[in-house]
Amino acid sequence: MTYTDIVASPHGAQLTNMLFMDSNSSIMEFFPKGWLEHAGIGQYAHHWMADQSGMRHRGACWDPIGDNCPSPNDDLQCFYSTKTARLVTTQPFSQNGPRRSLTK
């Protein structure tokens, strides 16, 4: 990670390794559908780490495609179903979102 300039990754513990990156590096996160609504404040952890380390958190791409929560009235169930969801990206989503964010 020491020689990595850009990391584009699904949100998760693997992003903790960004602490070994140069302070001028850029981070891009991908989230499954529903994560924005159900994850709470923890979804910003890697953004804060990047800011504190002098890196540029170039944004997040929220996947517009995926399964809806099986129990819409149960926030905890929705969180768990979202946490284990797969990223299902379409070509326009995967090409346009990151490109705009990383080239700023």
Residue frames as a rotation matrix with the C-alpha (Angstrom) as fourth column:
MET 1
0.561 0.828 0.000 0.00
0.828 -0.561 0.000 0.00
0.000 0.000 -1.000 0.00
THR 2
0.090 -0.609 -0.788 2.97
0.463 -0.675 0.575 2.31
-0.882 -0.417 0.221 0.46
TYR 3
-0.855 -0.507 -0.113 3.29
0.105 -0.382 0.918 2.83
-0.509 0.773 0.380 -3.30
THR 4
-0.304 0.844 0.442 -0.44
0.953 0.264 0.150 3.02
0.010 0.467 -0.884 -4.04
ASP 5
-0.996 -0.056 0.076 -1.80
0.064 -0.993 0.099 6.34
0.070 0.104 0.992 -5.29
ILE 6
-0.341 0.940 -0.015 -5.48
-0.896 -0.319 0.308 5.44
0.285 0.119 0.951 -5.75
VAL 7
-0.976 0.185 0.112 -7.64
0.135 0.927 -0.349 2.84
-0.169 -0.326 -0.930 -4.03
ALA 8
-0.309 0.939 -0.153 -11.16
-0.891 -0.230 0.391 2.12
0.332 0.257 0.908 -5.29
SER 9
-0.926 -0.102 -0.362 -12.81
0.042 0.929 -0.368 -0.48
0.374 -0.356 -0.856 -3.08
PRO 10
0.199 0.966 -0.167 -16.10
0.275 0.108 0.955 -1.61
0.941 -0.236 -0.244 -1.61
HIS 11
0.154 -0.059 0.986 -16.59
-0.821 -0.563 0.095 -0.15
0.550 -0.824 -0.135 1.86
GLY 12
0.881 0.168 -0.443 -15.13
0.075 0.873 0.482 -2.48
0.468 -0.458 0.756 4.46
ALA 13
0.845 -0.534 -0.022 -12.31
0.029 0.004 1.000 -3.35
-0.534 -0.845 0.019 6.83
GLN 14
0.332 -0.759 0.560 -9.83
0.932 0.357 -0.068 -3.78
-0.148 0.545 0.826 3.97
LEU 15
0.553 -0.082 0.829 -9.76
0.346 -0.883 -0.317 0.02
0.758 0.462 -0.460 3.64
THR 16
0.956 -0.266 -0.122 -8.01
0.045 -0.280 0.959 0.23
-0.289 -0.923 -0.256 7.01
ASN 17
0.254 -0.912 0.321 -4.79
0.860 0.365 0.356 -0.52
-0.442 0.185 0.878 5.10
MET 18
0.584 -0.018 0.812 -5.02
0.553 -0.723 -0.414 2.93
0.594 0.691 -0.412 3.56
LEU 19
0.958 -0.268 -0.105 -3.15
-0.067 -0.562 0.825 4.15
-0.280 -0.783 -0.556 6.64
PHE 20
0.170 -0.944 0.284 0.00
0.491 0.331 0.806 2.88
-0.855 0.002 0.519 4.91
MET 21
0.389 0.048 0.920 -0.60
0.910 -0.178 -0.376 5.03
0.145 0.983 -0.113 1.83
ASP 22
-0.729 -0.661 0.179 1.08
0.656 -0.749 -0.093 8.33
0.195 0.050 0.980 1.01
SER 23
-0.419 0.576 -0.702 -0.71
0.455 -0.536 -0.711 11.41
-0.786 -0.618 -0.038 2.31
ASN 24
-0.561 0.206 -0.802 -1.37
-0.647 -0.714 0.269 12.61
-0.517 0.669 0.534 -1.27
SER 25
-0.977 0.179 0.119 -3.28
0.215 0.846 0.488 9.44
-0.013 0.502 -0.865 -2.18
SER 26
-0.477 0.878 -0.048 -6.96
-0.857 -0.452 0.247 9.22
0.196 0.159 0.968 -3.15
ILE 27
-0.903 0.294 0.314 -9.66
0.109 0.862 -0.494 6.90
-0.416 -0.412 -0.811 -1.83
MET 28
-0.466 0.821 -0.331 -12.93
-0.804 -0.237 0.545 5.94
0.369 0.520 0.770 -3.54
GLU 29
-0.827 0.221 0.517 -15.57
-0.204 0.738 -0.643 3.78
-0.524 -0.637 -0.565 -1.84
PHE 30
-0.579 0.698 -0.421 -18.42
-0.399 0.207 0.893 1.73
0.711 0.685 0.159 -3.28
PHE 31
-0.752 0.427 0.502 -21.54
-0.467 0.192 -0.863 0.92
-0.465 -0.883 0.055 -1.28
PRO 32
-0.831 0.527 0.179 -24.39
0.543 0.697 0.469 -1.53
0.123 0.487 -0.865 -1.99
LYS 33
-0.351 0.812 0.466 -27.94
-0.090 -0.524 0.847 -0.36
0.932 0.255 0.257 -2.49
GLY 34
0.634 0.733 -0.249 -29.57
0.240 0.120 0.963 0.58
0.736 -0.670 -0.100 0.82
TRP 35
-0.103 -0.759 -0.643 -26.32
0.927 0.162 -0.339 1.20
0.361 -0.631 0.687 2.71
LEU 36
-0.724 -0.174 0.667 -26.88
0.097 -0.984 -0.152 4.96
0.683 -0.045 0.729 2.83
GLU 37
0.111 0.905 0.411 -30.22
-0.498 -0.307 0.811 4.53
0.860 -0.295 0.416 4.57
HIS 38
0.865 0.410 -0.289 -29.26
-0.059 0.656 0.753 1.78
0.498 -0.634 0.592 7.03
ALA 39
0.192 -0.889 -0.416 -25.56
0.622 0.438 -0.649 2.00
0.759 -0.134 0.637 7.91
GLY 40
0.875 0.163 -0.456 -25.62
0.471 -0.499 0.727 5.02
-0.109 -0.851 -0.513 10.17
ILE 41
0.835 -0.527 -0.157 -22.59
-0.501 -0.847 0.178 7.10
-0.226 -0.070 -0.972 11.06
GLY 42
0.265 -0.768 0.583 -20.10
-0.003 0.604 0.797 4.22
-0.964 -0.213 0.157 10.63
GLN 43
0.668 0.034 0.744 -20.30
0.708 0.278 -0.649 4.58
-0.229 0.960 0.162 6.87
TYR 44
0.904 -0.319 0.285 -18.09
-0.166 -0.876 -0.452 7.67
0.394 0.361 -0.845 7.19
ALA 45
0.802 -0.593 0.070 -15.24
0.102 0.252 0.962 5.98
-0.588 -0.765 0.263 9.11
HIS 46
0.122 -0.808 0.577 -12.90
0.920 0.310 0.239 5.67
-0.372 0.502 0.781 6.13
HIS 47
0.500 0.105 0.860 -13.69
0.519 -0.831 -0.200 9.19
0.693 0.546 -0.470 5.01
TRP 48
0.963 -0.120 0.241 -12.60
-0.262 -0.619 0.741 10.48
0.061 -0.777 -0.627 8.41
MET 49
0.535 -0.814 0.225 -9.45
0.429 0.491 0.758 8.32
-0.728 -0.309 0.613 8.39
ALA 50
0.177 -0.447 0.877 -8.50
0.963 -0.103 -0.247 9.69
0.201 0.889 0.412 4.98
ASP 51
0.715 0.157 0.681 -9.04
0.132 -0.987 0.089 13.27
0.687 0.027 -0.727 6.12
GLN 52
0.923 -0.351 0.157 -6.97
-0.236 -0.194 0.952 12.79
-0.304 -0.916 -0.261 9.27
SER 53
0.330 -0.829 0.452 -4.15
0.577 0.556 0.599 11.18
-0.748 0.064 0.661 7.26
GLY 54
-0.202 -0.397 -0.895 -4.00
-0.345 -0.827 0.444 13.96
-0.916 0.399 0.030 4.67
MET 55
-0.837 -0.021 0.547 -5.49
0.442 0.563 0.698 11.82
-0.323 0.826 -0.462 1.89
ARG 56
-0.674 0.650 -0.350 -8.28
-0.733 -0.645 0.214 12.82
-0.087 0.401 0.912 -0.45
HIS 57
-0.557 0.636 0.534 -11.49
0.382 0.767 -0.515 10.86
-0.738 -0.083 -0.670 -0.01
ARG 58
-0.975 0.022 -0.222 -12.85
-0.202 -0.509 0.837 11.41
-0.095 0.861 0.500 -3.50
GLY 59
-0.252 0.966 -0.055 -16.33
-0.967 -0.248 0.064 10.29
0.049 0.069 0.996 -2.71
ALA 60
-0.659 0.183 0.730 -18.53
-0.128 0.928 -0.349 7.29
-0.741 -0.323 -0.588 -2.68
CYS 61
-0.661 0.504 -0.556 -20.58
-0.611 0.068 0.789 5.52
0.436 0.861 0.263 -5.31
TRP 62
-0.420 0.643 0.640 -23.91
-0.526 0.402 -0.749 4.20
-0.739 -0.652 0.170 -4.12
ASP 63
-0.994 0.029 0.106 -25.01
0.098 0.664 0.742 1.22
-0.049 0.748 -0.662 -6.21
PRO 64
-0.499 0.860 -0.102 -28.52
-0.853 -0.509 -0.114 1.96
-0.150 0.030 0.988 -7.56
ILE 65
0.159 0.516 -0.841 -29.19
-0.649 0.697 0.305 -1.72
0.744 0.498 0.446 -8.33
GLY 66
-0.896 -0.426 -0.124 -29.78
-0.213 0.659 -0.721 -4.51
0.389 -0.620 -0.681 -5.85
ASP 67
-0.293 0.804 -0.518 -32.38
0.673 0.558 0.485 -6.19
0.679 -0.206 -0.704 -3.72
ASN 68
0.018 0.409 0.912 -34.68
-0.508 -0.782 0.361 -4.19
0.861 -0.469 0.194 -1.49
CYS 69
-0.788 -0.267 0.555 -34.78
-0.612 0.242 -0.753 -4.89
0.067 -0.933 -0.354 2.22
PRO 70
-0.648 0.558 -0.519 -36.90
0.248 0.798 0.549 -8.01
0.720 0.227 -0.655 2.91
SER 71
0.070 0.650 -0.756 -38.33
0.991 0.040 0.125 -6.42
0.112 -0.758 -0.642 6.10
PRO 72
-0.191 -0.225 0.955 -38.72
0.451 -0.885 -0.118 -2.68
0.872 0.408 0.270 5.44
ASN 73
0.650 0.511 0.563 -40.09
-0.245 -0.560 0.791 -2.00
0.720 -0.652 -0.239 8.95
ASP 74
0.900 -0.401 -0.168 -37.14
0.353 0.448 0.822 -3.66
-0.255 -0.799 0.545 10.72
ASP 75
0.791 -0.602 -0.109 -34.09
-0.603 -0.736 -0.309 -1.37
0.106 0.310 -0.945 10.60
LEU 76
0.053 -0.819 0.572 -31.70
-0.704 0.375 0.603 -3.95
-0.708 -0.434 -0.557 12.06
GLN 77
0.286 0.125 0.950 -32.78
0.408 0.881 -0.238 -6.62
-0.867 0.456 0.201 9.56
CYS 78
0.985 0.075 0.156 -32.37
0.173 -0.435 -0.884 -4.09
0.001 0.897 -0.441 6.73
PHE 79
0.501 -0.865 0.020 -28.88
-0.838 -0.480 0.259 -3.20
-0.214 -0.146 -0.966 7.98
TYR 80
-0.093 -0.566 0.819 -27.79
-0.311 0.798 0.517 -6.86
-0.946 -0.207 -0.250 8.02
SER 81
0.526 0.315 0.790 -29.26
0.588 0.536 -0.606 -7.61
-0.614 0.783 0.096 4.60
THR 82
0.977 -0.212 -0.026 -27.56
-0.178 -0.741 -0.647 -4.51
0.118 0.636 -0.762 3.19
LYS 83
0.361 -0.894 0.266 -24.24
-0.776 -0.129 0.618 -5.31
-0.518 -0.429 -0.740 4.91
THR 84
-0.233 -0.442 0.866 -24.05
0.026 0.888 0.460 -8.68
-0.972 0.130 -0.196 3.15
ALA 85
0.798 0.603 0.009 -25.37
0.055 -0.058 -0.997 -7.42
-0.601 0.795 -0.080 -0.20
ARG 86
-0.105 -0.796 0.596 -23.28
0.860 0.227 0.456 -7.71
-0.499 0.561 0.661 -3.32
LEU 87
-0.241 -0.037 -0.970 -22.38
-0.320 -0.940 0.115 -4.72
-0.916 0.338 0.215 -5.40
VAL 88
0.055 0.340 0.939 -24.26
0.836 0.498 -0.229 -5.02
-0.546 0.798 -0.257 -8.67
THR 89
-0.240 -0.226 -0.944 -22.89
-0.102 -0.961 0.256 -2.33
-0.965 0.158 0.207 -10.91
THR 90
0.744 0.433 0.508 -24.07
0.509 0.124 -0.852 -1.37
-0.432 0.893 -0.129 -14.33
GLN 91
-0.010 -0.817 0.577 -21.71
0.989 -0.094 -0.115 -0.03
0.149 0.569 0.809 -16.95
PRO 92
0.247 0.081 0.966 -22.81
0.232 -0.973 0.022 3.63
0.941 0.218 -0.258 -16.65
PHE 93
0.980 0.126 0.152 -22.60
-0.119 -0.239 0.964 3.49
0.158 -0.963 -0.219 -12.85
SER 94
0.639 -0.769 -0.015 -19.17
0.565 0.456 0.688 1.90
-0.522 -0.448 0.726 -12.74
GLN 95
-0.060 -0.707 0.704 -17.69
0.973 -0.199 -0.116 4.13
0.222 0.678 0.700 -15.44
ASN 96
0.162 0.190 0.968 -19.12
0.332 -0.934 0.128 7.57
0.929 0.301 -0.215 -14.71
GLY 97
0.954 0.298 0.026 -19.23
0.076 -0.325 0.943 7.89
0.289 -0.898 -0.333 -10.92
PRO 98
0.551 -0.801 -0.234 -15.61
0.621 0.206 0.756 7.00
-0.558 -0.562 0.611 -10.11
ARG 99
-0.106 -0.630 0.769 -14.18
0.961 -0.264 -0.084 8.83
0.255 0.731 0.633 -13.11
ARG 100
0.435 0.339 0.834 -15.81
0.202 -0.940 0.277 12.12
0.877 0.048 -0.477 -12.09
SER 101
1.000 0.028 0.004 -14.71
0.001 -0.186 0.983 11.75
0.028 -0.982 -0.186 -8.49
LEU 102
0.499 -0.867 0.013 -11.11
0.666 0.393 0.634 10.69
-0.555 -0.307 0.773 -9.04
THR 103
-0.113 -0.569 0.815 -10.31
0.943 -0.320 -0.092 13.28
0.313 0.758 0.573 -11.70
LYS 104
0.886 0.453 0.104 -11.26
0.384 -0.839 0.385 16.28
0.262 -0.301 -0.917 -9.53
